[in-house]
Amino acid sequence: MKLEKLQLILKDEPGFREKQAFEGVFKKLVSDWNEVTNLPKNLQEKLNEQCSLEVDGKVFESKDGKTFKALITLKDSEKIEAVLMRYEDGRNSLCVSSQVGCALGCKFCATGKMGIKRSLSSDEIVDQFLFFARFLKEKFGENEKITNVIFMGMGEPFLNYDNVMKAIEILNDEKAIGLGARNISVSTSGIIEGIKKFSDEERQVNLAISLHAPNDELRSELMPINKKDKLQDVLNAVDEYISKRKRKVMFEYLLIDGVNDSEENAKELATLMKKPLYMVNLINYNPTGNFNPSSKKNVDRFLNVLKKTGVNATLRHSFGGDIKAACGQLANES
């Protein structure tokens, strides 16, 4: 749905029409303007013709019923992915994409194999939310809502900074979706310029850093962006962010068998992460062909090393391996 186009169409309508339209799209989660019955018929037809609410997506469900992955086809036939993860505590977390493909070429990432095709508009980002919000309502009932949004899908959010921030504005706006800013997270591979801009944003949106290695040599091998934005420079930018915002920062660390999961890697990471507002989120790798996930023994050992040295660390369960839920797997195949 094109929000600017919608507002342009409604410009000459009475002021209350925008409120009716927004309520239909963002609160009632309609997929056809004819369902917004308090709008005049001629306006419904005009909106269906010029501002369609349709999102072309196909959903894949994991065997345990906890993960749903959507392969969404855009108007220009490009494909992106979004993943919904349902937790036992009632949370419904949505991982959204910010670009078609990615320019950064991380060795462990399926999206990196695609290269970059283009950035998404703010509307295309919000459409991923609307698609899964409608899906949740239809499959699980009126009371099921998306509780968290994570910009950790295809693409690097800080290389599409303006559109990502515009999408966050819509997600957070009470007139639109009304999702709390603290329930929104942006994950970057370490774009220093983006981190610095993000530190000046007013909204209390969470910052996450895709780390995945405890030193420059290994990180540059896994993540070529590290050759430009070195690990210590990224950490310095994070410290500046923390000094301005007084907010906790999450560091994501994929555990890859025989690559970055040794006891020595854990000890090296601990020396970097032992700061009050640093939190490490260990994630067992969702295989994409090049690498394998760490063994349970290595995962437990890695986590124990961090905790024994006083690092704030958690282990996150990997979702949806049977439906290729790692970002870019489906779009890369198609």
KABELWO-V500816 format. One record per pair of residues at least 4 apart in sequence whose C-alpha atoms are under 8 Angstrom apart, sorted by sequence separation. I is the first residue (numbers start at 0). J is the second residue. D is the distance in Angstrom with one decimal. If there is no record, write none. Layout:
# KABELWO-V500816
<<I,J,D> <I,J,D>>
This chain:
# KABELWO-V500816
<<1,5,6.2> <2,6,6.3> <3,7,6.1> <4,8,6.2> <5,9,6.3> <6,10,6.0> <8,12,7.9> <9,13,7.9> <12,16,6.4> <14,18,7.6> <15,19,6.4> <16,20,6.1> <17,21,6.0> <18,22,6.0> <19,23,6.3> <20,24,6.3> <21,25,5.7> <22,26,4.9> <23,27,4.9> <24,28,4.8> <25,29,7.9> <30,34,7.7> <31,35,7.7> <38,42,6.5> <39,43,6.3> <40,44,6.3> <41,45,6.2> <42,46,6.1> <43,47,6.1> <44,48,6.2> <45,49,6.0> <46,50,4.9> <47,51,4.8> <60,64,6.2> <61,65,6.5> <72,76,5.6> <73,77,5.4> <85,89,7.1> <86,90,5.2> <104,108,7.5> <108,112,7.3> <109,113,7.4> <110,114,7.3> <119,123,5.8> <120,124,6.5> <121,125,6.2> <122,126,6.0> <123,127,6.8> <124,128,7.2> <125,129,6.4> <126,130,5.9> <127,131,6.5> <128,132,5.9> <129,133,6.0> <130,134,6.2> <131,135,6.0> <132,136,6.3> <133,137,6.1> <134,138,6.0> <135,139,5.5> <136,140,4.6> <137,141,7.6> <139,143,6.3> <151,155,8.0> <155,159,7.1> <156,160,6.0> <159,163,6.2> <160,164,6.2> <161,165,6.2> <162,166,6.1> <163,167,6.2> <164,168,6.2> <165,169,6.5> <166,170,6.2> <167,171,6.0> <168,172,5.9> <171,175,7.5> <172,176,6.1> <173,177,4.0> <178,182,6.9> <179,183,7.1> <190,194,6.3> <191,195,6.3> <192,196,6.3> <193,197,5.9> <194,198,6.2> <195,199,7.1> <196,200,7.0> <213,217,7.4> <214,218,6.0> <215,219,5.7> <216,220,6.4> <217,221,6.3> <218,222,5.5> <219,223,5.0> <223,227,7.8> <224,228,6.1> <225,229,4.9> <228,232,6.4> <229,233,6.2> <230,234,6.3> <231,235,6.1> <232,236,6.3> <233,237,6.3> <234,238,6.1> <235,239,6.3> <236,240,6.3> <237,241,6.2> <238,242,6.1> <239,243,6.3> <240,244,5.9> <241,245,4.8> <255,259,5.8> <256,260,6.2> <257,261,7.1> <260,264,6.1> <261,265,6.4> <262,266,6.3> <263,267,6.1> <264,268,6.1> <265,269,6.1> <266,270,6.6> <267,271,6.9> <268,272,6.2> <269,273,6.0> <273,277,7.1> <286,290,6.1> <293,297,6.1> <294,298,6.2> <295,299,6.0> <296,300,6.2> <297,301,6.0> <298,302,6.2> <299,303,6.1> <300,304,6.2> <301,305,6.6> <302,306,6.3> <303,307,5.9> <304,308,6.4> <305,309,6.5> <306,310,5.3> <319,323,6.3> <320,324,5.8> <324,328,7.0> <327,331,5.6> <328,332,6.3> <329,333,6.2> <21,26,7.4> <22,27,6.2> <23,28,6.0> <24,29,5.5> <29,34,6.3> <38,43,6.4> <45,50,7.8> <46,51,6.5> <47,52,7.3> <60,65,7.8> <61,66,5.3> <72,77,5.8> <73,78,6.0> <85,90,6.1> <86,91,6.3> <106,111,7.0> <119,124,6.5> <135,140,6.9> <136,141,5.0> <151,156,7.9> <170,175,6.8> <171,176,6.3> <172,177,4.9> <173,178,7.5> <178,183,7.8> <189,194,7.5> <212,217,6.0> <213,218,7.1> <218,223,7.6> <219,224,6.9> <225,230,6.5> <228,233,6.5> <240,245,7.8> <241,246,5.6> <254,259,6.3> <255,260,6.1> <259,264,6.1> <260,265,6.9> <272,277,6.1> <286,291,5.5> <293,298,6.2> <305,310,5.2> <306,311,6.7> <319,324,5.0> <320,325,7.4> <323,328,5.9> <23,29,5.8> <24,30,7.5> <29,35,7.3> <60,66,6.0> <61,67,6.4> <72,78,4.6> <73,79,7.7> <85,91,4.6> <86,92,8.0> <104,110,7.8> <105,111,5.6> <136,142,7.3> <150,156,6.7> <157,163,7.8> <169,175,6.0> <170,176,5.0> <171,177,4.7> <172,178,7.3> <212,218,5.0> <219,225,4.9> <241,247,7.1> <254,260,5.6> <272,278,7.4> <285,291,7.7> <286,292,6.4> <305,311,7.6> <306,312,6.5> <318,324,6.9> <319,325,7.8> <323,329,6.8> <9,16,6.9> <33,40,7.6> <60,67,4.6> <71,78,5.6> <72,79,6.6> <84,91,5.7> <85,92,6.5> <104,111,4.1> <136,143,6.0> <156,163,6.4> <169,176,6.6> <170,177,6.0> <171,178,4.8> <211,218,6.9> <218,225,6.3> <219,226,5.6> <241,248,7.7> <272,279,7.4> <284,291,6.9> <285,292,6.5> <305,312,6.7> <9,17,6.4> <35,43,7.7> <59,67,5.6> <60,68,6.6> <70,78,6.7> <71,79,5.3> <83,91,6.7> <84,92,5.2> <103,111,6.4> <104,112,6.5> <135,143,6.0> <136,144,7.4> <169,177,7.9> <170,178,5.6> <171,179,5.8> <210,218,7.7> <284,292,4.6> <58,67,6.4> <59,68,5.1> <70,79,5.9> <71,80,5.9> <83,92,5.7> <84,93,6.4> <101,110,6.1> <102,111,6.8> <135,144,6.8> <171,180,5.9> <212,221,8.0> <283,292,5.8> <284,293,7.1> <33,43,5.7> <58,68,5.5> <59,69,6.3> <70,80,4.8> <71,81,7.7> <83,93,4.5> <100,110,5.4> <101,111,5.5> <104,114,6.9> <135,145,7.9> <215,225,7.0> <283,293,6.5> <302,312,7.1> <6,17,7.3> <23,34,7.8> <32,43,5.3> <33,44,7.6> <58,69,4.4> <69,80,5.5> <70,81,6.9> <82,93,5.7> <83,94,6.4> <100,111,6.7> <103,114,7.7> <237,248,7.7> <302,313,7.5> <23,35,5.7> <32,44,7.5> <57,69,5.4> <58,70,6.6> <68,80,7.0> <69,81,5.3> <81,93,7.1> <82,94,5.1> <101,113,6.9> <102,114,5.2> <132,144,6.5> <218,230,7.9> <302,314,7.4> <56,69,6.0> <57,70,5.3> <68,81,5.9> <69,82,6.3> <81,94,5.6> <82,95,6.8> <100,113,5.4> <101,114,5.2> <102,115,4.7> <132,145,6.3> <32,46,6.6> <33,47,8.0> <56,70,5.5> <57,71,6.5> <68,82,4.4> <81,95,4.9> <100,114,5.4> <101,115,4.3> <131,145,7.9> <215,229,6.6> <20,35,7.2> <32,47,5.9> <56,71,4.1> <67,82,5.7> <68,83,6.3> <80,95,7.1> <81,96,6.3> <100,115,4.5> <101,116,7.5> <215,230,6.0> <283,298,7.6> <19,35,7.8> <31,47,6.9> <55,71,5.7> <56,72,6.2> <66,82,7.1> <67,83,5.1> <80,96,6.4> <99,115,6.3> <100,116,5.8> <167,183,7.8> <214,230,7.0> <54,71,7.4> <55,72,5.5> <66,83,5.7> <67,84,6.6> <79,96,6.8> <98,115,7.6> <99,116,5.5> <100,117,7.3> <19,37,7.2> <20,38,7.7> <54,72,7.9> <55,73,7.1> <66,84,4.7> <98,116,7.7> <99,117,5.4> <19,38,7.3> <32,51,7.9> <54,73,8.0> <65,84,5.9> <66,85,6.3> <79,98,7.8> <98,117,6.0> <99,118,6.0> <185,204,7.4> <187,206,7.9> <189,208,6.2> <31,51,7.4> <32,52,7.4> <65,85,5.0> <79,99,6.0> <98,118,4.2> <99,119,6.8> <184,204,5.8> <185,205,6.2> <186,206,6.2> <187,207,6.4> <188,208,5.8> <189,209,7.0> <31,52,5.9> <65,86,7.0> <78,99,6.9> <79,100,8.0> <97,118,6.5> <98,119,5.0> <183,204,5.5> <184,205,4.4> <185,206,5.3> <186,207,4.4> <187,208,5.2> <188,209,4.7> <189,210,7.9> <281,302,7.7> <16,38,7.3> <30,52,5.2> <31,53,7.2> <77,99,7.2> <97,119,5.6> <180,202,6.2> <181,203,5.7> <182,204,7.3> <183,205,6.2> <184,206,5.8> <185,207,5.9> <186,208,5.5> <187,209,5.9> <188,210,6.9> <29,52,7.8> <30,53,5.9> <180,203,5.4> <181,204,5.1> <182,205,7.7> <184,207,6.8> <186,209,6.5> <180,204,4.9> <181,205,6.2> <180,205,7.8> <97,124,6.4> <250,277,7.2> <252,279,7.1> <254,281,6.8> <24,52,8.0> <96,124,6.8> <248,276,6.2> <249,277,6.3> <250,278,6.0> <251,279,6.0> <252,280,6.1> <253,281,6.0> <254,282,6.0> <255,283,7.1> <95,124,7.0> <156,185,7.1> <247,276,4.5> <248,277,5.3> <249,278,4.9> <250,279,4.7> <251,280,4.8> <252,281,4.9> <253,282,4.7> <254,283,5.0> <255,284,5.7> <156,186,7.2> <157,187,6.6> <246,276,6.9> <247,277,6.0> <248,278,6.2> <249,279,5.8> <250,280,5.9> <251,281,6.1> <252,282,6.0> <253,283,5.7> <254,284,5.5> <147,178,7.8> <155,186,8.0> <156,187,6.4> <247,278,7.1> <249,280,6.6> <251,282,7.1> <253,284,5.4> <279,310,7.6> <281,312,7.3> <95,127,6.6> <146,178,7.4> <155,187,6.2> <158,190,7.9> <278,310,7.3> <279,311,6.2> <280,312,5.9> <281,313,6.1> <282,314,6.1> <283,315,7.4> <285,317,6.6> <95,128,7.7> <150,183,8.0> <155,188,7.1> <157,190,6.5> <160,193,7.3> <260,293,6.9> <278,311,5.0> <279,312,4.5> <280,313,5.1> <281,314,4.7> <282,315,5.1> <283,316,7.0> <284,317,7.2> <148,182,6.5> <149,183,5.9> <150,184,6.2> <151,185,6.9> <256,290,7.1> <277,311,7.0> <278,312,5.7> <279,313,6.4> <280,314,5.9> <281,315,5.9> <282,316,6.6> <283,317,6.0> <286,320,7.7> <93,128,7.4> <147,182,4.8> <148,183,4.9> <149,184,4.8> <150,185,4.8> <151,186,5.5> <158,193,7.7> <189,224,7.7> <241,276,7.6> <255,290,6.6> <256,291,5.5> <269,304,7.7> <273,308,7.7> <278,313,8.0> <280,315,6.5> <282,317,6.5> <285,320,6.1> <118,154,7.9> <146,182,6.8> <147,183,5.8> <148,184,6.4> <149,185,6.0> <150,186,5.7> <151,187,7.8> <157,193,5.2> <188,224,7.7> <189,225,7.8> <255,291,5.9> <256,292,5.2> <257,293,7.4> <261,297,7.1> <265,301,5.5> <269,305,5.6> <273,309,6.6> <274,310,7.5> <287,323,7.9> <149,186,7.3> <157,194,7.9> <191,228,6.7> <255,292,4.9> <256,293,4.0> <260,297,6.5> <265,302,7.8> <268,305,7.8> <273,310,5.1> <8,46,7.8> <190,228,6.8> <254,292,6.4> <255,293,5.1> <256,294,6.9> <260,298,7.3> <262,300,7.0> <266,304,6.6> <272,310,6.3> <273,311,7.6> <285,323,8.0> <287,325,7.3> <115,154,7.9> <124,163,7.6> <189,228,6.9> <254,293,5.7> <262,301,6.1> <265,304,6.2> <266,305,7.1> <269,308,6.7> <285,324,7.7> <286,325,7.7> <119,159,7.6> <208,248,7.6> <210,250,6.0> <211,251,6.6> <212,252,7.2> <261,301,7.1> <265,305,6.5> <285,325,5.9> <5,46,7.5> <118,159,6.1> <121,162,4.7> <125,166,6.0> <191,232,7.6> <195,236,6.5> <198,239,7.9> <205,246,7.8> <206,247,7.9> <207,248,5.7> <208,249,6.2> <209,250,6.0> <210,251,5.6> <211,252,4.2> <260,301,6.7> <269,310,6.4> <287,328,7.0> <120,162,5.7> <121,163,6.2> <124,166,6.4> <191,233,5.9> <194,236,6.5> <198,240,5.0> <205,247,7.8> <206,248,5.5> <207,249,4.5> <208,250,4.8> <209,251,4.8> <210,252,5.5> <211,253,5.4> <217,259,7.9> <262,304,7.4> <110,153,6.0> <119,162,7.3> <190,233,7.6> <194,237,7.0> <197,240,7.9> <205,248,7.1> <206,249,6.6> <207,250,5.7> <208,251,6.0> <209,252,6.6> <211,254,7.5> <110,154,7.3> <121,165,5.8> <122,166,7.0> <125,169,7.6> <189,233,5.9> <195,239,7.8> <207,251,7.0> <254,298,7.2> <4,49,7.9> <5,50,6.3> <121,166,4.7> <125,170,7.3> <191,236,6.3> <195,240,6.8> <198,243,6.8> <4,50,6.7> <81,127,6.4> <194,240,7.2> <198,244,6.7> <212,259,6.2> <83,131,7.3> <211,259,7.4> <1,50,6.2> <0,50,6.0> <73,123,7.9> <0,51,5.9> <213,264,6.4> <0,52,5.2> <93,145,6.8> <101,153,6.7> <102,154,7.5> <103,155,7.8> <212,264,7.7> <213,265,7.9> <0,53,7.4> <91,144,6.8> <92,145,6.2> <95,148,7.2> <97,150,7.0> <100,153,5.9> <101,154,4.5> <102,155,7.9> <214,267,7.7> <91,145,4.9> <92,146,6.0> <93,147,6.1> <94,148,5.9> <95,149,6.2> <96,150,6.3> <99,153,6.6> <100,154,5.6> <101,155,6.5> <213,267,5.9> <90,145,7.4> <91,146,5.3> <92,147,4.6> <93,148,4.8> <94,149,4.7> <95,150,5.2> <96,151,6.6> <97,152,7.0> <98,153,5.9> <99,154,6.5> <213,268,4.8> <90,146,5.7> <91,147,6.4> <92,148,5.8> <93,149,6.1> <94,150,5.9> <95,151,6.2> <96,152,4.1> <97,153,6.1> <98,154,4.5> <212,268,7.6> <90,147,7.4> <92,149,7.3> <94,151,5.8> <95,152,4.9> <96,153,4.5> <97,154,5.4> <98,155,7.0> <94,152,5.7> <95,153,7.4> <96,154,6.2> <97,155,6.7> <98,156,7.6> <213,271,7.5> <97,156,5.6> <98,159,7.4> <97,159,6.9> <97,163,6.8> <82,152,7.9> <81,152,6.7> <54,126,6.8> <80,152,7.1> <80,153,7.0> <56,130,7.7> <79,153,7.1> <54,130,6.4> <28,129,7.0> <25,129,7.5> <28,132,7.2> <29,133,7.6> <28,133,5.8> <106,220,7.8> <107,221,6.9> <106,221,5.2> <105,221,5.7> <106,222,6.5> <105,222,4.5> <104,222,6.9> <105,223,6.5> <103,222,7.3> <104,223,6.8> <2,122,6.7> <103,223,6.6> <1,122,5.7> <103,224,6.2> <0,122,6.1> <0,123,7.6> <0,126,6.7> <26,175,7.6> <25,175,5.5> <26,176,6.9> <25,176,5.4> <22,174,7.9> <21,174,7.0> <22,175,7.4> <21,175,6.1> <18,174,7.7> <153,326,5.7> <152,326,5.3> <153,327,6.0> <152,327,7.7> <109,287,6.0> <108,287,6.9> <107,287,7.1> <107,289,6.6> <106,289,7.8> <107,290,6.8> <109,325,7.4> <110,326,6.2> <111,327,7.9> <108,325,7.8> <109,326,6.5> <110,327,4.1> <108,326,7.3> <109,327,4.9> <110,328,6.9> <113,331,6.2> <108,327,7.4> <109,328,5.3> <112,331,7.4> <110,330,7.9> <110,331,6.6> <109,331,6.8> <100,327,7.4> <84,318,7.1> <82,324,6.8> <81,326,8.0> <80,326,7.0> <80,327,6.8> <79,327,7.5> <80,329,7.5> <80,330,6.8> <79,330,6.0> <66,318,6.2> <67,319,7.5> <78,330,5.8> <65,318,7.6> <66,319,5.4> <65,319,7.7> <68,322,7.3> <68,324,6.3> <61,319,5.5> <61,320,7.8> <62,321,7.2> <70,329,6.9> <61,321,6.1> <70,330,6.9> <61,322,5.7> <60,322,6.8> <59,322,6.5>>
